[in-house]
Amino acid sequence: MERTERVVIGLGTVVMVLFFIAIFVLATGFGIDVPGCVTEMKPFERDTLFQTGDKRYELHVIARMWAYQMPPVEIPAGSVVDIYLTSGDVVHGFHIDYTNVNLMAVPGTVTYARARFPQPGEYPIICHEYCGIGHQQMMGVVRVVQP
């Protein structure tokens, strides 16, 4: 093996190790939750928001053409929201700006993510998956207010 080959293989190995260390640090040090599919829960019939504890909420959302018909979401700053999402018709997207929530709404399945809202303000919700002619109107908002 020539010297150049050894240098390239060595640099590639170093970059790969740094990449995996960065992923590990981001996943453990910053508390990033990976969205998942909930297999033990059947798709629900209604959009609901209810409180499960002190500054803990659970939001069930059904994405439909071409709207999120969820109740108004207004929570105090510092709250944690467990989001369960399903679709009533076709594949939709669900992204909450300024958070790490980015889900796919697939008919017949329930996806899950946990969002933390430390600062007051409005967090827009958009559909990021083209779902038909009215896709651009598919929006919502989470309002975070001072406790």
MOVEN-V379806 format. One line per field, one symbol per residue. ss: DSSP state (A for helix, B for strand, O for the rest). psi: psi as a letter, one per 40 degrees, with the letter a starting at -180 (. if undefined). burial: 1 if it has 9 or more other ideal C-beta (glycine too) atoms within 8 Angstrom, else 0. A space follows every 10 residues. Layout:
BEGIN
ss: ???
psi: ???
burial: ???
END
This chain:
BEGIN
ss: OOAAAAAAAA AAAAAAAAAA AAAAAAAAAO OOOOOBBBOO OOOOOOOBBB BBBOOBBBBB BBBBOOBBOO OOBBBBOOBB BBBBBBBOOO OBBBBBOOOO OBBBBOBOOB BBBBBBBOOO BBBBBBOOOO OOOOAAAOBB BBBBBOO
psi: hidddddddd dddddddddd ddddddddde fhhhiihhde hihidihihi heahfhihhh hhhihgihfi ihhhiiieih hhhhhiieci hiihhhieie hgihhhheih iiihihgdii ahhihihehh eadedeegia ihhhih.
burial: 0000010000 0000000000 0000111000 0000100100 0011001110 0000111111 1111010101 0010111011 1111111000 1111110010 1111111001 1111101000 0011111010 1000100110 1111100
END
